[in-house]
Amino acid sequence: MSKYKDLRGKHGQEAAAAKTGISVASARRLDTAVVLPSQRPPRHWRTRVDPLAEVWDAEVVPMLEGAPSLMAVTVLEELQRRHPERFADAVLRTLQRRVSQWRAEHGGEREIYFAQEHPPGRLGLSDFTVADELDISLGGLAFPHRLYQFALAHSGWRHARVVLGGESFQSLAAGMQDALWMAGGVPQEHRTDSLSAAFNNLAEREELTTRYQALCQHYGIHPTRNNTGVSHENGAIEARQASLKRGLDQGLLLRGSREFDDLPAYEQFVAETVRRLNARCTRAWEAERATLKPLPARRTADFEEVDARVSKFGVFSAKSVLYSVPSRLAGQRLKVRLHSTHLDAWLGGVKVFECERLHASTADRHPRRIDWRHMLPSLKRKPGAFARWVLRDAMFPRSEYAQAWEHISRQLPERAACRLMVDLLDLADRANVVAELAGVLTALLTRGELPDIELLRDQFAPRPSVMPEVTVVLPSTSVYDELLKAA
């Protein structure tokens, strides 16, 4: 109104109304108004009949007093049940306004949230989140996984890491240490939710697990957690989990594909996304980095160590997962270090084996990682054992080899089929043509033909190199005499 009055002194009614952004009818009312709109007395009359007048005090208010959390739509459905054909669905909006007004005047106390001040260098937070909604696939297969994220509350600087398996101590320790060493310092306090890897949730009072307590003591950091089930107390990291997944999803949309060749390629994509997110808080991060405590001289252990004995079958078990090892380790007792993504096997202080770590799940409680190259030397000596070997289906390097075995075992006697299959695996190993041979086997199966091992050996045999003939002509010794005289 003030803006219109100022313009009205310089322009006509229509021009002033247009410049103010109101209609001409509103301009006429403002011209004739004696007082400001805020100075008008409150309206005490209704412009239409109240559809709830007869039932509000008698029925609706008692329902709300008995169950204050009732929704307006539930109250309307109950009124329609009690009074058929009296209350239409259009009454819902009116009922919602009346219920909201009643709760504001007569409702119970509501929880108030208290925004916290985060001084630089004080608080770092860790959390895990399931990232299956990103629909990531590796090598054509779906890749269900989690993401671990560490963030500093003051600046918002963050570090993220792909996690295979559950929210284990190895994942927490590896991700937290990666973040601290990347940040170049340590905050005063580290907060998580009620992770079983960090806290003994069955204890009557708060109790740290031995490994997590040792980890925090190594870095001189004070461990805390939010109350169970109260996620907003960890809000500084919960909000960043959503922004991380949103940033990854946007990056995938720009990329045009959610398919990655392997895990390192996807981890590189996550790291690039985190770098872009951290670029938004450069100024605050520079100020906070100066307040972080110095790092210790070295990292501490981020793995779990278990004892495992290699059986005469060339395998050992660790955390319900079966792994194969080279046959030379059969009968040895190993110290196995379980990291979040891989494991190391040590014998007498020497690392003798390393491979990717698998994790048991509800879908597969006892997964197996059988490397066919470990078993091939023994299979070549005893090929007949292949037919009924209990680990046979887990050792095929690709699905094409499993399909080839099914076809060969139907077409040939058992002994000949085993010999041919072992020879095919030996050829794939010796010539290093696992993928190429798989394509040839697929073509043969499509035509219903059996593979001819001799033809395949000739096809994939290394090409002999042609050595050039070099003729060396030695000069006469008199040439050197002439050079010496010239000198």
C-alpha positions in Angstrom: 0.0 0.0 0.0 2.9 2.4 0.8 4.5 1.6 -2.5 1.2 2.3 -4.4 0.6 5.6 -2.5 4.1 6.8 -3.5 3.5 5.9 -7.2 0.0 7.3 -7.1 1.3 10.8 -6.5 3.3 10.6 -9.8 1.1 8.4 -12.0 -2.5 7.7 -12.7 -4.4 5.0 -11.0 -3.9 2.3 -13.7 -0.2 3.1 -14.2 0.5 3.1 -10.4 -1.4 -0.2 -10.0 0.6 -1.8 -12.9 3.9 -0.6 -11.4 2.9 -2.0 -8.0 1.7 -5.3 -9.4 -1.9 -5.1 -8.2 -5.2 -5.0 -10.0 -7.1 -1.7 -10.7 -9.9 -2.9 -8.4 -7.4 -3.3 -5.6 -6.1 0.2 -6.4 -9.6 1.7 -6.1 -10.0 0.1 -2.6 -6.6 1.5 -1.5 -7.6 5.0 -2.8 -10.8 4.9 -0.7 -9.3 3.1 2.4 -9.0 5.3 5.5 -6.6 3.0 7.4 -3.9 0.5 6.6 -4.9 -3.2 6.1 -3.0 -4.1 9.3 -5.2 -1.6 11.2 -8.5 -3.0 10.3 -10.4 -4.8 13.1 -10.4 -8.6 13.1 -13.2 -10.3 11.2 -15.7 -12.0 13.5 -18.2 -13.2 10.9 -18.2 -16.2 8.5 -18.6 -16.0 4.8 -20.1 -19.5 4.5 -21.8 -22.1 6.7 -19.5 -24.1 8.9 -19.9 -27.8 7.9 -18.5 -29.0 11.2 -20.5 -26.9 13.6 -22.7 -29.7 14.9 -19.9 -32.3 15.3 -16.8 -30.3 16.2 -17.3 -30.0 20.0 -19.4 -33.1 20.4 -17.3 -35.6 18.4 -14.1 -34.2 16.8 -12.6 -32.6 19.9 -13.1 -35.7 22.1 -11.4 -37.8 19.4 -8.4 -35.4 19.3 -8.2 -35.3 23.1 -8.2 -39.0 23.3 -5.6 -39.5 20.5 -3.8 -36.2 19.7 -1.9 -37.8 16.8 -5.0 -38.6 14.7 -4.8 -37.3 11.2 -7.6 -35.2 9.7 -8.3 -37.8 7.0 -8.8 -40.4 9.7 -11.2 -38.2 11.6 -13.1 -37.5 8.3 -13.4 -41.2 7.6 -14.8 -41.8 11.1 -17.3 -39.0 10.6 -18.4 -40.4 7.3 -18.9 -43.8 9.0 -20.9 -42.3 11.8 -22.9 -40.0 9.5 -23.3 -41.6 6.1 -23.9 -39.2 3.2 -23.4 -36.1 5.4 -19.8 -35.2 5.0 -18.3 -35.1 1.5 -14.6 -35.5 0.7 -14.4 -31.8 0.1 -14.7 -31.2 3.8 -11.2 -32.6 4.3 -9.3 -29.3 3.7 -11.6 -27.4 6.2 -11.1 -30.2 8.7 -7.3 -30.1 8.3 -7.2 -26.3 9.0 -9.5 -26.7 12.0 -7.4 -29.6 13.4 -4.1 -27.7 12.9 -5.7 -24.7 14.7 -6.9 -26.9 17.6 -3.4 -28.4 18.0 -1.8 -25.0 18.0 -4.1 -23.8 20.8 -4.7 -27.0 22.8 -2.2 -29.6 21.6 0.7 -31.1 23.6 4.2 -29.9 23.8 6.4 -30.5 20.7 10.1 -31.2 20.5 12.3 -28.2 19.9 15.6 -28.7 18.0 18.7 -26.7 19.1 21.1 -25.7 16.4 24.7 -26.3 17.5 27.8 -24.2 17.0 30.7 -26.2 15.5 34.1 -24.5 16.2 36.8 -25.4 13.6 38.8 -28.5 14.4 36.5 -29.8 17.1 34.2 -32.4 15.5 34.6 -35.1 12.9 31.8 -37.5 12.1 31.6 -41.0 10.4 28.6 -42.8 9.0 27.7 -45.6 6.5 24.9 -45.5 4.0 23.5 -48.0 1.6 24.0 -46.9 -2.0 22.0 -49.5 -3.9 19.6 -46.9 -5.3 22.4 -45.6 -7.5 22.0 -48.9 -9.6 25.8 -49.3 -10.1 26.9 -52.3 -12.1 30.4 -53.6 -12.6 31.2 -55.7 -15.6 27.5 -56.2 -16.4 26.6 -57.4 -12.9 24.7 -55.4 -10.3 26.9 -54.0 -7.5 25.2 -53.7 -4.2 27.4 -51.8 -1.8 27.7 -49.2 1.0 29.5 -45.9 1.2 31.5 -44.8 4.2 31.8 -41.0 4.7 33.8 -38.9 7.1 33.1 -35.2 7.4 34.3 -32.2 9.5 31.3 -30.4 11.0 32.7 -26.8 10.8 33.8 -26.7 7.1 31.9 -29.6 5.6 35.1 -31.1 4.2 34.5 -34.8 3.5 36.0 -38.1 2.4 34.1 -41.1 1.0 35.1 -44.7 0.5 33.3 -47.6 -1.2 32.5 -50.4 1.3 32.0 -54.1 0.5 30.1 -56.1 3.0 28.7 -54.6 6.2 29.6 -51.8 8.7 32.6 -53.6 10.0 35.5 -52.3 12.1 37.9 -52.8 9.2 35.7 -50.5 7.0 35.4 -47.9 9.8 39.1 -48.0 10.6 40.3 -47.9 7.0 37.9 -45.1 6.0 38.6 -43.0 9.1 42.4 -43.3 8.8 42.3 -42.5 5.0 40.3 -39.4 5.8 42.5 -38.2 8.6 45.7 -38.6 6.6 44.1 -37.0 3.6 43.0 -34.0 5.8 46.5 -33.8 7.3 45.3 -33.6 10.9 43.0 -34.9 13.6 39.9 -33.2 15.1 39.3 -33.2 18.9 36.2 -35.4 18.8 34.9 -38.3 16.6 31.2 -39.0 16.5 29.3 -42.0 15.1 25.9 -43.6 15.6 25.6 -46.8 17.6 27.9 -48.9 15.4 28.5 -52.3 16.8 32.0 -52.1 15.4 32.7 -49.2 17.8 30.3 -49.6 20.8 29.1 -52.5 22.8 25.4 -51.8 22.5 24.4 -54.7 24.8 26.2 -53.2 27.8 24.2 -51.4 30.5 26.4 -48.3 30.1 28.3 -46.9 27.2 31.3 -49.1 26.5 33.8 -48.9 23.6 35.0 -52.0 21.8 38.6 -52.8 22.4 39.8 -52.2 18.9 37.9 -48.9 18.5 39.2 -47.6 21.8 42.8 -48.5 20.7 42.2 -46.7 17.4 41.0 -43.5 19.1 43.8 -43.5 21.6 46.3 -43.9 18.8 45.1 -40.7 17.2 44.3 -38.9 20.5 40.7 -38.4 19.5 37.7 -38.4 21.9 35.0 -40.9 20.8 31.3 -40.0 21.2 28.0 -41.2 19.7 24.4 -39.9 19.4 21.6 -41.5 21.3 20.2 -44.7 19.9 17.5 -44.0 17.3 18.0 -40.2 17.4 19.5 -39.6 14.0 19.2 -35.8 14.0 21.9 -35.6 16.7 24.2 -36.8 14.0 22.7 -34.4 11.5 26.0 -32.9 10.4 26.8 -36.2 8.6 23.3 -37.4 7.8 22.6 -34.4 5.6 25.9 -34.9 3.8 25.0 -38.5 3.1 22.0 -37.3 1.1 24.1 -34.6 -0.7 26.8 -37.2 -1.5 24.4 -39.6 -3.1 22.7 -36.7 -4.9 26.1 -35.6 -6.3 26.9 -39.1 -7.4 23.5 -39.5 -9.1 24.0 -36.2 -10.9 27.5 -37.2 -12.0 26.1 -40.5 -13.3 23.4 -38.7 -15.3 26.1 -36.5 -16.9 28.2 -39.6 -17.5 25.3 -41.3 -19.4 26.0 -44.7 -17.9 25.9 -46.4 -14.5 28.1 -49.3 -15.8 31.8 -49.4 -14.8 34.5 -51.8 -16.0 35.8 -52.7 -12.5 35.8 -51.5 -8.9 38.8 -49.2 -9.2 37.1 -47.3 -12.0 34.0 -46.8 -9.8 36.2 -45.8 -6.8 37.9 -43.2 -9.0 34.5 -41.8 -10.0 33.5 -41.5 -6.3 36.8 -39.7 -5.5 36.3 -37.2 -8.3 32.7 -36.5 -7.1 34.0 -35.9 -3.6 36.6 -33.5 -4.9 34.0 -31.4 -6.6 31.9 -31.3 -3.4 34.9 -30.2 -1.4 35.6 -27.4 -3.8 32.5 -25.7 -2.5 33.9 -25.2 1.0 37.5 -24.2 0.2 37.6 -21.1 2.4 36.1 -22.7 5.5 38.3 -25.8 5.0 41.5 -23.7 4.8 40.5 -22.1 8.1 39.7 -25.4 9.8 42.8 -27.3 8.6 45.0 -24.9 10.6 43.2 -25.9 13.8 43.5 -29.7 13.4 45.8 -31.6 15.8 49.0 -33.2 14.2 48.9 -36.8 13.0 50.8 -39.6 14.8 54.0 -40.9 13.3 52.2 -43.8 11.5 48.8 -45.4 10.9 47.5 -48.1 13.1 46.1 -51.5 12.1 42.9 -51.4 10.1 42.5 -55.2 9.8 41.4 -58.2 11.8 43.8 -61.1 12.2 42.6 -64.7 12.3 44.4 -68.1 12.2 43.6 -70.4 9.3 44.9 -73.8 8.4 45.2 -74.8 4.7 43.5 -78.2 4.3 44.7 -81.0 2.1 42.1 -79.8 -0.4 44.1 -76.6 -0.9 41.6 -74.2 0.7 41.1 -72.4 4.0 38.1 -70.7 5.6 37.9 -67.2 7.1 34.7 -65.6 8.3 32.5 -68.2 6.6 34.2 -67.7 3.3 36.2 -70.4 1.5 39.4 -69.4 -0.3 41.8 -71.4 -2.4 45.6 -70.9 -2.3 48.6 -72.3 -4.2 49.1 -76.0 -3.5 52.5 -75.4 -2.0 50.7 -73.9 1.1 48.7 -77.1 1.8 49.0 -78.1 5.4 50.4 -74.7 6.5 48.9 -72.6 9.3 48.6 -69.0 8.1 48.0 -65.7 9.8 45.2 -64.1 7.7 44.7 -60.3 7.9 41.2 -59.4 6.9 41.0 -55.9 5.4 37.7 -54.3 4.3 38.3 -55.1 0.6 41.1 -57.7 0.5 43.0 -60.2 2.7 46.7 -61.1 3.2 48.0 -64.4 4.3 51.3 -64.4 6.2 53.6 -67.3 7.1 56.4 -66.6 9.5 56.4 -62.9 8.8 56.3 -63.3 5.0 53.3 -62.4 3.0 52.6 -65.6 0.9 49.2 -64.8 -0.5 46.8 -62.0 -1.3 43.3 -61.8 -2.9 40.1 -60.0 -2.9 37.9 -60.5 0.2 34.4 -61.8 -0.1 31.7 -61.2 2.5 28.9 -63.6 3.6 25.4 -62.3 3.2 21.8 -63.5 3.7 21.7 -64.5 0.1 25.0 -66.4 0.2 26.0 -67.4 3.7 29.1 -69.4 2.6 30.6 -67.8 -0.6 33.6 -69.4 -2.2 36.6 -67.9 -4.0 38.3 -70.7 -5.9 41.1 -69.7 -8.2 41.3 -72.3 -11.0 45.0 -71.7 -11.5 45.6 -72.9 -8.0 44.0 -76.3 -8.8 45.1 -76.8 -12.4 48.5 -78.5 -11.7 46.8 -81.2 -9.6 43.9 -81.5 -12.0 46.3 -82.2 -14.9 47.7 -85.2 -12.9 44.2 -86.4 -11.9 41.7 -85.2 -14.5 39.2 -87.8 -13.6 38.5 -86.0 -10.3 37.0 -83.1 -12.2 33.6 -84.7 -12.8 32.4 -85.0 -9.2 34.6 -82.4 -7.6 32.6 -80.5 -5.0 34.3 -77.2 -5.8 34.0 -77.6 -9.6 31.3 -75.0 -10.3 33.1 -72.4 -8.3 36.4 -72.6 -10.1 35.3 -71.8 -13.7 37.0 -68.5 -14.8 33.9 -67.5 -16.8 30.4 -68.7 -17.3 31.2 -69.8 -20.9 33.5 -72.5 -19.5 30.7 -73.8 -17.3 28.4 -74.0 -20.3 31.1 -75.8 -22.3 31.5 -78.4 -19.5 27.8 -79.1 -19.5 27.9 -79.6 -23.3 31.0 -81.7 -23.3 29.9 -83.9 -20.4 26.7 -84.8 -22.3 28.5 -85.6 -25.5 31.6 -87.5 -24.3 32.3 -90.3 -21.8 33.2 -89.1 -18.4 36.9 -89.7 -18.6 37.3 -88.1 -22.0 35.1 -85.2 -21.0 37.2 -84.5 -17.9 40.5 -84.7 -19.9 39.2 -82.3 -22.6 37.9 -79.8 -20.0 41.2 -79.8 -18.1 43.1 -79.4 -21.4 41.0 -76.4 -22.2 41.7 -74.8 -18.9 45.4 -75.5 -19.3 45.4 -73.9 -22.7 43.6 -70.8 -21.3 46.3 -70.5 -18.6 49.4 -71.2 -20.7 48.4 -68.9 -23.6 46.7 -66.4 -21.4 43.6 -66.4 -23.6 40.8 -66.8 -21.1 38.5 -64.3 -22.8 39.4 -65.2 -26.3 39.0 -68.9 -25.7 35.6 -68.2 -24.1 34.4 -66.5 -27.3 35.5 -69.5 -29.4 33.8 -72.0 -27.0 30.6 -69.9 -27.3 30.7 -70.1 -31.1 31.3 -73.9 -31.0 28.4 -74.4 -28.6 26.1 -72.3 -30.8 26.8 -74.7 -33.7 26.6 -77.8 -31.4 30.2 -78.7 -32.1 32.7 -80.2 -29.7 36.0 -78.3 -29.3 39.1 -79.8 -30.9 41.9 -79.3 -28.5 44.7 -79.7 -31.1 43.1 -77.2 -33.4 42.7 -74.8 -30.6 46.3 -75.3 -29.5 47.5 -74.4 -33.0 45.2 -71.4 -33.1 46.4 -70.0 -29.9 50.0 -71.1 -30.0 52.5 -68.3 -29.8 53.6 -67.1 -33.2 57.3 -67.9 -33.8 59.4 -64.8 -34.2 61.6 -64.4 -37.3 65.1 -63.5 -36.3 66.9 -61.3 -38.9 70.3 -62.5 -40.2 73.0 -60.0 -39.3 76.4 -60.1 -41.0 79.2 -58.5 -39.0 82.3 -57.4 -41.0 85.4 -56.9 -38.9 87.7 -54.1 -40.2 91.5 -54.8 -40.9 93.9 -54.0 -38.0 95.8 -51.8 -40.4 93.0 -49.3 -40.3 93.8 -48.6 -36.6 97.5 -48.0 -37.5 96.5 -45.4 -40.0 94.2 -43.6 -37.5 97.1 -43.5 -35.0 99.5 -42.0 -37.5 96.9 -39.4 -38.4 96.5 -38.5 -34.8 
